[in-house]
Amino acid sequence: MERIILHCDLNNFYASVACHDHPELRNRAVAVCGSVEDRHGIVLAKNMAAKKAGVKTGEAIWQAKNKCPYLVTVPPDFHRYHEFSERALNIYREFSDLVEPFGPDEAWLDVSGSTILFGTGAQMADSIRKKIREQLGLTVSVGVSFNKTFAKLGSDLKKPDATNLVTKEIFREVVWPLPVEAMIGIGPAVKQRLNSCGIYTLGELANAPEPLLLRNFGKNGKMLRALARGEDTARVAPQSYVHMPKSIGRSTTFKRNLETEDDVWQLLLKLSEEVASELRRHRLTATGVQLHLRTDQLVITEPQTRLEAPCQLGIELAKAGFRLFKEEYDFSRPLRSIGIRAIGTQPEAEGGGQLLLFGDNEEEQHLQVIERQMDSLRTRFGKSCIQRGRLVYTDIAASAHRPFSTLYK
C-alpha cells in the first residue's frame, strides 16, 4: 500500500494568532516582534499584508517600517502559541494517531490507514483545513504526498489555506524545477556548496553523479540525492516516540552589539552551559560545535568544527566555540546576535562520558560532577540561582533572566 503523508503548516502562525486575539488588526499589516528596549527588535513573524509590503522575518523593526510605514508591531505571546498548537494537534489526531509535530506550527501525519473512514488524502486535507478555520479561526496549508519531504514541499508551494498534491506521477514536473534550497535539509551553506558543484535545481541534484556528491558531501550528499528522487522512507513518528535531537543549540540577540572578544566569550559561556545541560538531559554527547554569527547588517555565518572527543561539558563547548570564533571572525562588523550548537550528537558512553586518550580524565570527571550539580540546583531553585563568577558582574548575567532561543534538529 502506498503511503499517504500530510504536512500541515499553520499560515503565518504567530501573526495569525495575534490577529485572532485582536480582530481589529485583521485587515492591517501586522508583525510579531521582539522587545525594542532589550534590542530584540527583529521581526519574528508577519501576516500576508506585511509580507506583500516586503517585510521579512529576521530583519530589524526599523527596516520593516521603512518598507511598510503603517506596520503594526505586537509582542510575542508564547503561552497562546502553545495553546493554539495543542488545539491544532488534537484536530490532526482525529485523523491519525501517527502525528509528528515539527515546531509549534507544523506537523506531519501518516493517514495511510485512515482512508476507509475519511476518504482520500486530499479529502482529509480539505477536512482538516475546514476544522482549523472553524475551530481555531486560523488557516492551514496542507501538502499531500507519498513521503515526508514532498509533503512538506507541497505545503510550502501553495499558501495560504490550500491543499496541494505531489504524487508519484507528477513529482518530477512539480519538484525538479525548484531551487535546491526549497527542500528541507538544505540551508544556505549546503546550497552554496551545491551551487559550486553546478547544482542549482532539485532535478539537477536528483540526477547528479553519486561519486560527485560523495566526494563533496560524504554520505549526506547521497541522502540528499535520494530525497530529491522521492526515495524518502522516513516514518512519521507516533505520538509516543521520543525524538533524540541530532543537534542542540542556543542563540540570543543581545541588548547591545557585541564588539569585543570578551563580550563573545562571556555570552558563549552562558549559552554553552544551556546547551550542555540539554545534552545531559537527553544523555547525549556532541562531537562538534557550530556557531551562528549575525552582524548588525544581518549577515549570517555559521562555521563549525569537530571536537577532539565527545563532550557534554559547557566549559569545553564554550572553549571550542571561542577558538572557532577567533579563527573565523575578525570583528569587521559588530555582532547583533550569536548562537552555539552542539552537533553530531550521539548517546553518552556508559558512566556518562568518554575517557580522553591524551588528557586529564580526572579533571574531566570532576567537571562532570560540578556541572551535573549545577543542573540539579537550577532545576530546584531556578536558572539564576548559581552562576559562574565570570558572569556575575557583567550585563551578560542579566540575560539569564530572559529566555534564549532553543534550537533542536
N, C-alpha and C positions, 0 to 999 in steps of 0.2 A: 504494500500500500504506500503510495506517495505521501510524504509528509505535507501537512498544511500548517505553515507557520505565519502568525500575525505579528507585526511590530506596531505598537500603539504609541503615538507621540503626541502628548497634550500640547496644543499650539500656544506658543508664547506664554508658557505656563505662569511664571511669576507675575507678568503684567496682566494676564487674563484673570488671575485671582484678585489682583488689586482692583481691576475694573468690575469684577463681580461684587466685591465688597463696597465699592463706591460707584454706583450706577451713573452718577453724573460725569464720570470720566470715559464712558463707553465710546463716545464719538470724538475723543480727543487723542492727541499723540501723547503716549504715556511711556515713561521709562522707570524701571526699578533701579535705584542707585544706592551705593554705599554712602557712609557718612562723610559729608563735606568737611565737617570740623576736624575729623581724625584723618583726613587725607585719603579716605577710602572713596573718594568722589569719582567712581567709574560706573559706567552703565553695566548692570548685571543682566538686564533683560529689557525688551521693549515690545510694544504691541505692533500690529500691522501698520497703523497710521504713522508711527515713528519710523518704522523700517522703510516705508515709502519715502519719507523725508530724508533718508540717508543715514539715520542713526545706527551705529554699530555697537554690538556687545563688546565690552572691554575698553572702549575709548573714554576719555575724561569727560565729565559733565560739561565743561566749558566748550569742548569741541562739539559735543552733541547739540548744545544750544546755539552754537554758531550756525549749524546746519538747519536747526529747527527752533527758532526763537520762541515759539508757542509751546514748546515741550513741557509737559507736566512731570515732575520727578516725585517719586514716592519712595519711602524707605522699605526695605525687605521685611517680611513677616514670616519667618521660618516655621513658626507654630502653625499658621494657616496653610502653608505649603504642605507640611506633613499631613495635616488633616485631609486636604483635598487629594493628596497622593494615595492615602489609605482608602479613601472612598472609591477612587478610580480602580485600585487593585481589587476591591471587593466586587466591582462590576465585572472585571475581567474573569474573576474566579467563578462567576456564574456560567461561563462557557467552557472552562477547563480548570483542572487542578494543577496543570503544568504552566505556571506563570512565573516568569523570571524578571524582576524589576531591574532596570538599568538607569540608575539615578532616580530622582523624585518624579520625573515627568515622562519616563519611557518604560516600556515593558515588552517582552516577547511572550507570546502564547503559542503552545502547541495544541492545536484544535483538531488534530488528525482523527481522534476518536469521538468527536462531537457532532459529526455531520448528520447522523440519524436524528438527533434531537433538534439541531439548529440550522441545518441546511449547508450550503457551500461555504467556503472560506470568505468569499465576497459578501454573502448574505450575513454571515456572522459579523464581519467588519462593519457593515451598514447598521446592524442592530446595536453594536457597541457604540457607534457614533451617536445614534439616536438616544441611547440611555445616558451617555455622558452629557449631551445637550440638555436633556430633560431633568436629570437628577442633580447635576453639578453646575449647570449653567455655563459650561466651558465647551470647547470644541477639541476634537482629536483627529489626527490623520493616521490612517491605518494602511500599512503595506502588507500585501498578501503574497506569499511565495512558498517555495519548496525548501528553503533554508533560511537561517537567521540573517546572514549577510545581505541577501537580496530583499528580504522582508524589510530590513531597516532602510535599504536604499529606496524601496518603494514608498515608504512613509516620508522620506526626505524629499522625494521628487514632486510630490503633489500636496500642496498646502494652500490654505487651511481646510479643515473639515472635509477630508476626501478619503476615498478608498482607491487604492492603486494596486493592480495585479502585475506581478513579474513572474511569469510562468516559464516552464522549461522550453516551451515552444517559441517564446518571444524574447527571452532574456538577452540574447546576443544583440538584437536590434535596440533594446532599451538600455542595457548596461554598458556595452562595449564602447559606445561613442563618448562616454562620460570621462572627465579627467580623473586621474588616479586618486586624487585626494577626496573624491566623492565616496570612496569605500572606507568603512570603519577599519581602523588599524593603520591608516596611512596619514601621518601627521606631516607638518612642514619639513622636518628633517628627512624623512623617508621619501617624501615627494621630490625633494631636491636631488637626492641620490638617484632616484629612478629617472628623473629628467636628464641627469648627467649621463645615464646609460642610453638615452634616446627613447625612453618610455614615458609617454605623456598621457595615454588613454588606457582605460581598463582593458580594451581589446588588445592593445599592444602588450600589456602586462600578461594577459591570458595566453598570448601566442609567443612570448619571449622565450628564447632558448634557455632551458633549465640550467645548463652549465654557467651561463652568464649571471643568472640570479644567484646561484650557489656561490659563485666566486665573489660577488659583491655584497651579498646579504646573508650568506650561510643558509641554514635551514629555514629561516624566516622568509627568504626570497621564494623558496619552493612553496611555502604555505600561502603567501600572498598570491602567487600564480594560481594555486588550486582554488582559492576563494573567488578570484576573478573568473575562473572557468565554471563556477557553480558547484564546486566539489566540497562544499562546507557540510560536514557531518556533525557539527557540534549540536548537542541536545539542548533543549530548553530545560533548565534546572527546575526540578519540582520544588514546591514550597518548603519542604523540609531540608533541602540541600543547603549545606553551609559552604559558601564560596571562599576559597583561600586566595586572597589577592596576590597577583604576580608582582605588584609594586605597591608601596605605601608612601605617601608624601604629605608634606605640609607646606603651605605658602601663605604669605601675607603681604598686603600693601601697607607699608608703614606710614606713620603720621607725618613723616618728613622724608625728603630724599636721603638716600644713603650715599655718602660721599667719601668715606674713608674705609680702609681695610678693617679698622677696629669696629666700625659700625656693622660691617658684614659678618665679622667673627662672632660678635655678640648675638646677632639675630640667627645665624646658623646654629649656634649652640642651643638657643632656645627651641628652634624648630626641630633640630635633631633629637632632642630629648622627647618631643612629642612623637616623632616617627619611631624611635627606639621603643617607646612604651607600647605602641601599637604592634610592633614586631613581636615583642614578648607576649602580648595578649593573644596573638594568633599562633604563638610557638613557632615563629619563623626567624630565619636569619637572612641577611642581604649579602649578595656577592658583588654589588656595585652601588654607586650613587650617581644621581643625575641632578644637576642644578637647573633651576628656572630663573632666569635673569631678565627683568623687563626695565628698560631705561625710561627716563622721563619723556621720551618721544615714542614710547610704546613699542620699541623694537625688542623682540624676544630672541634670546639664545638659550639653548638647552644642552650644554656639554655634559658628558658623562665619563666615568672611569670605573675600572674594576678595583675591588678591594683585594688585599693580599690574602685574606682568609674570610670566610663567612662571619658576619658580625651582627650583633643586636645591641651594641652599646652606643648611647647617644654621643659621648665624647669622641669615640672613634669615627662615627659617621660625620660629626662636625669637622674633625681634623682632616678627613679625606675630602670633604666638600670644600674646605677652605684652601687646601693645596690645589685643588682643581680650579677654584676661583682665581687664585693668583697666577696660574698658568694661562688661563683663558680670557681674563678681563683686565683692561688697563685703565678703567675709570675715565675713558674719553668722554663719557656722559655719566651723570649721576644716575643711580638706580631708584626706580619708583617702587618696585616690589621684587621679592626674592622668594625662592622656594627650594626645598631639597627633597628628593625622592629616593627611597631605598628600592633598588631594582634587582632583578634576578633572585627573587626570594625563593627559599627552599625550607623544608622542615628543619627545625633545630636538631642538633645531634643529641643522642641520649645523654642526659645530665645537664642539658641547657647550653651547650656551646661546643665549639671545635677547638682542640688544642693547637697552638701555633707550633710549627716545626722549628722556626727560629724566632724566639720571642719570650717574653716574661709571662708564662702561663699563670704563675701565682698572682701576679698583678691583675691579669685578665679576670681571674675568678673573683678577686677582691672587688673589682669594679662591677662585676655582675651582681654581687651581693648588695653593694651600695645602691645601684640603680633599681634593683627589684624592691628594696626597702623604700626608696623614693616613690615607686609606683604605689606601694601599699599605703603610704601616708597620704598621697594625693587622692587616692580613692576614698579614704575615710574622711579627710578634712578639707578637700578642695585643692585645685591645682596650684594655688598661690601659697600654700602652707609651707612649702620648702623650696628654696631656690639656690642656685649656685651663687657663691659670693661675687663672682664676676659680673652678675646681672643685677645685684640688689640696688645699687645707687645709680642706675642708668635709666634712660627713658625706655630701654628695651623691657625693663621689668614691668612697666605699665601694660605692655602688650599681653602679659599673662592674663589680664582680666578681659581681653577681647578674644573671641573665637577665631582661630586660624582656619583657613580653608583646608578641608580634608580631601585628599586626592587618592582614590583607590583605582587600581586596574586589575 
